[in-house]
Structure formats: structure tokens, C-alpha cells
Amino acid sequence: MKHVLVIAALAAFTTVAQAQVEKYVKPTPYATSAQEQAKQQEKASARLSEKLMAEKKKRAECRAEAKAQKIPMMKRIAFVRDCVKR
């Protein structure tokens, strides 16, 4: 019986302590404005499109190389995959 009371008291104490800790946590203000976020997203989008265009160019070069070597169609897929990874 005493064990049950001790466990209940510990449970109540931990919930009260957690509530007090959460009470004193300061909320963080917004780091950037909406305009700054839009600029950051635009820059990230530009970097992504540059990266995608570079990958597309590399893939086209690898396809042309595979075609020049007259690699069969099923092996060409693996060749292009490996070529792009290089």
C-alpha cells in the first residue's frame, strides 16, 4: 500500500515539475520575415534548377556516348546510370 502512495506521489511531482519547466520556456521570435523567406526560397530554387540542368546535360552526354558505342538497349540503361555516377 505504501508503494502505491509513493509511486502516485512521484508521478504527481514529475507532472508538476514538467509543467513548471514548460511554463518558463521562452518562445522564440520569428527569425526572418516573409520577404526574406521568399528570397531564400528563390535562391534555393535557382540552385536546384542549376543542379538539375547539369544532371540532365550529363545524362544526355552519357546517352550519346552509349549510342556511339552501339550498346544494346537493356545494357544502355545500366551504362548511362554508371556514366552519370562518374
C-alpha positions in Angstrom: 0.0 0.0 0.0 2.8 2.4 0.9 4.5 1.6 -2.5 1.3 2.7 -4.4 1.3 6.0 -2.4 5.0 6.6 -3.1 4.5 5.9 -6.8 1.4 8.2 -7.0 3.3 11.0 -5.2 6.3 10.7 -7.6 4.0 10.7 -10.6 2.3 13.9 -9.4 5.6 15.6 -8.6 7.0 14.8 -12.0 4.0 16.2 -13.8 4.1 19.4 -11.7 7.8 19.8 -12.3 7.4 19.3 -16.1 4.6 21.9 -16.1 6.8 24.4 -14.4 9.7 23.8 -16.8 7.4 24.3 -19.8 6.0 27.4 -18.2 9.4 29.2 -18.1 10.5 28.3 -21.7 10.6 31.5 -23.7 9.0 31.3 -27.1 11.5 32.1 -29.9 10.7 35.0 -32.2 10.4 34.5 -36.0 13.9 34.6 -37.4 13.0 36.0 -40.8 10.3 38.0 -42.4 8.1 36.6 -45.2 10.1 38.6 -47.8 13.4 37.2 -46.6 12.0 33.7 -46.7 10.8 34.2 -50.3 14.3 35.4 -51.3 15.8 32.3 -49.6 13.4 30.0 -51.4 14.1 31.7 -54.7 17.9 31.2 -54.3 17.4 27.6 -53.3 15.1 27.0 -56.3 17.8 28.6 -58.6 20.5 26.4 -57.2 18.3 23.3 -57.6 17.4 24.1 -61.2 21.1 24.6 -62.0 21.9 21.2 -60.4 19.0 19.5 -62.3 20.1 21.1 -65.6 23.7 19.9 -65.0 22.4 16.4 -64.3 20.3 16.5 -67.4 23.2 17.6 -69.5 25.4 14.8 -68.1 22.7 12.2 -68.8 22.4 13.4 -72.4 26.2 13.2 -72.9 26.2 9.6 -71.5 23.3 8.6 -73.8 25.2 9.9 -76.8 28.3 8.0 -75.7 26.3 4.8 -75.3 24.7 5.3 -78.7 28.1 5.9 -80.3 29.4 2.7 -78.8 26.3 0.9 -80.1 25.5 -0.6 -76.7 22.2 -2.7 -76.7 19.2 -1.0 -75.2 19.0 -3.0 -72.0 22.7 -2.6 -71.3 22.5 1.0 -72.2 20.3 1.8 -69.2 22.9 0.4 -66.8 25.7 2.1 -68.8 24.0 5.5 -68.6 23.4 5.1 -64.8 27.0 4.2 -64.2 28.2 7.0 -66.5 26.2 9.6 -64.7 27.6 8.5 -61.3 31.2 9.0 -62.5 
